[in-house]
Amino acid sequence: MGENVRVYVLVDDFSPLGNLYSTHGASYLVEAGNARILFDTGPQADVLLHNMAELRLDPRDVDYVVLSHCHYDHTGGLLGLLKAASRRLPVIAHSALFRTSLTLKPRLRYIGIPFSRSELESLAHLILTVDPVRITENVLTTGEIRDREEFEKRRLEFYTITDGKLVRDEMRDDLGLLIETRRGLVILAGCAHAGIVSTVKHAIRLTGRRVEAVIGGFHLRSVEPEWIERTVEELEAMGVEEVYTGHCTGLRAEARFMEVFGERFHKLYAGMVIELPS
């Protein structure tokens, strides 16, 4: 393993830096070896491309795109990014990426990927599968996270259409990105709709590696305090060294992580650069 791994936080709900935009969504650029992998694209291309320019990152240098799930706040910037890249990139995601995705609260609203499959296929090479995909020697996707902790089987307020019926969307397309470093496994989560504890346990089973860091949105902002407590306890018990949270994690959960992990807790923000030993 050579140079350090670098993770750029390109889009997040928060940024203390006046020259970067913040918006509801997530996007990360991973530099690992000679590969540059974009994990999610935020809700719109102008925010993503502006922040990349401020960080002196060129979209033409992106080699791969991985999408954590179908929701607009993680996929909306994709077409603009691909156009700016000026070449057809591999886009890796779950095979259910283009299903109908709805929320009913506070009103009926479509929240899925905001463009058609044909539009995307005109700009990218699609790799849609339920299986893990190894992108480089040290970077792979989790694939579908089928085994979920009982307490994380969320009462998700998302819906889809199956056989003409409106049913709850179990977010089976939720996946993470894994980076294998000499110190351990680094796990990136978009929203962790599969459950962040379930995601970490799945990643450990898949790779056999201890976990150095977990980075991303944990989707704990509207769950019960007991759920937050269990999540923090489980990650601590699994020996997770560093926790970086943002986007949909929620203030109460972040406060609890900070109490338990101390200096090993880090608040994500647009413009943050995380350096990790390769």
N, C-alpha and C positions, 0 to 999 in steps of 0.2 A: 504494500500500500504506500502511496506516494504523498503528494501534497495534502494539506488539511482539507476537510470538507467545509464548504461555506454555504450557509442558508440565508438568502435575502428575503425579508418579509416585504413583499411588494404591495399587498393590499391587506388592510385590517380595519376594524371599526374605529380604531384609535391611532392617533399619531401626535406626538408632542413637537414634531418638526414642522416649522411653518412653511417650508417649501414643498412638503409632500401632502398629497390628498389622503384623507381617510373616508371610508364609506363602508356600509354594511356588506361584508364579504371577505373573502380570503384568497390569497395567492402567494406562493413561495417559489423562489428560484433556487434550485440545488445545484451547486457546482461540486462534482465528485469526479476526480481524475480529469479526463478530457471531455467529460459529458456535462451538458447543461440541461437540466430537466425542470420544466415548469410544472408545478403542482397546483392546479386550479388557476382561474383567471380573473376572479372577482366578478362584479356584476356588469361592468362596462369597460370597453377598451380604452377610453380616454383617460380614466384614472390609472389603469395599469400601465399604459405607455408613458404617461407623464411621470409616474414614479420611477419607472425604469430609466427614463432619460435623466432624472435628477440623481439617480444612483450610478449613472454612466454605464448602463447596461443596454446592449444593443439587441433588439428582438431577432435580428438576423443570426445571432449566435446561439439561439435556442435550438437544441437538438431533438427534444421530445416534449410532449405534453401529456400529463396524466390528470384525469378528472376524478375527484373523490366521489362525486355523485351528481345527480342531474340538476340540482336546484340552481336557479338563475344567478344567485349571488356567488356561485363558484364557476359558472360556465359562460356568463354573459359577455365577458371580454374576449372569448375565444376567436371569433371570426376576425375581429380587428387585429388581434395578435398575429394570426396566421397571415393576414394580408401584409402586415408590417414585416413579417419574417421573409416574405418574398420567395418562399419555396414550400413545397408540400412536406409537412412534418408528420411523423407518426403521432396519432392521438390515441392513447390507451385508456379504456374505461370498461365498465361492466356492460354486458350485452343488453341490459334493460334500460340503458341510458335514455332512450327516446320514448319511454312510456308517458302517458298522461300523468301529471303530478299536480294535485290541487290542495288548497287549504280552504276550510269552510269558515274560519274565524279571522277577523270579525265579520267577514263576508266572503262569498265564493271568489276565489282568485287562483289563476293558473300560476304555478311557481316553478315549473320545469324548465328544461333547456329552451332558450328563446329563439331557436331557429330550427330548420328542418334537417333531416339527415342528408338530403340531397345537397343542401347548401354547404354542409360541412364536408361532404365527400368531394366536392369540387375544389377544396382547398387543402385536404389532408388525407393521409392514409389511415383509415380507421382500424384499430385493433380492439374489438369488443368481445370480451370473454369473461366468464365467471372465475377462471383460473388465475393463479398468480402469474405475473409476467416478469421474467428477469430481463432488465433493460441493459445493465452492464454487469461486470463481474461482481460488483459490490452493491448494486441498487436493484430492487425488485418491488413489485406491488404485492399487497396482501392477497389479492383476489377477494372473492366473496367471503365474508365472515359469517359462517353458518352457525357455529356454536356460540350462543349468547348467554351471558349470565342471567339468571332468573330475575334479579333485581333490575337489570338493564333492559328487559323486554318492555320497551317504552309504550306508554299510551300516547303514541305519536298522533298529532292532529293533522296528519297528512292522508290524502286519499288518492286512489287511482281507479281506473276502470278495468274490470276483469269480467269477460263473458257478458258484457253489457250491463254489469252491475257496479255500483259505487261501493268500493270496499276500502278498508284501511290499508294504507301503503306501509309495508313493513320495512321499506328502504333497504331492500336486499342488495341494491347497487352500491351501498356505502363501502368504500375501501380506503386503505392507507398506503403510504409509500415508506419503504424500509431502506435504510442505509446501513450497511455492515462496516463498522470501523474497528480498528484494533482494540479500542477500549470497550466496545460493545455495540449494541443495536440502537440506531436512532430511528424513531417512529414519527412520521408526519401524519396528522389527521386533519381532514377538512372540517367536518362537523361531528364526527364520531357518532353518527346516528345508530350504528351498530352497538354503541356503548364503548367508552374508552377502555374500561377494564377488559371487556371482551376482545377489543382490538389488540391490546397489549398481550393478552394470553395467547391469542391466535398467532401473533408475530413470534412469540417465544417458541411455540410448537413448530412453526414453519421453519425457523432458522436454527433453533437450539442455542441461541445467543442470549446473554444477559442484556439488560436494557440500560443504556447510558442516558438517553434523553427521550422525552415525549414532547412533541411540539404541535400546537394547533388549537383548534376549537373543540371543546369537549361537550358542548350542548347541555350545560347544567343550569342555565339561567332561570329556568322555571320549574325545577324539580324540588322535592321535599328536602329539608335539611338532613334527614336520615340518609338520603341517596347521596348527597354530597359527602357526608361523613364516611360512608361505606367506600366511596370511590377513592377518597384520599387515603384511607387505611389500606385498601387493596394495592394501590400503586406503591405505597411505602413498603408494604410487606413483600412485594415482588422485587424490591431492591432497585427501583427506578432512581437513578442518581439525580437527574435534573428534570424539571418540569417547566415548560414554556407555554403559557396559555394566552388566548386572545379570542377575538371574534365572538362566538356564541357561548363562551364558558360561563359568563355571569360574574358579577361582583362578589356575591356571597361565596361562591365556590373559590374564586381567586383569593379572597381573604383567608379562607380556611387552608388552602394550599400554602399560602405565605406563612401562616402560623406553624404548620407542621414541617414544611420543607425549609423554612428560613431562607438562607442565602442560595439555596438550591432551587428556589422558585424565581421565575422571571416573567415579567409582563410583556407580552408581544406588542409591537406597534409598527405601523408602516414606516419603513426606512431602517428598521433594526437589521443588523448583520450578525449572524451567529457563526462563530468559528469553532469547529470541532476537529480533534485529531483524526486523521484518516484511518 
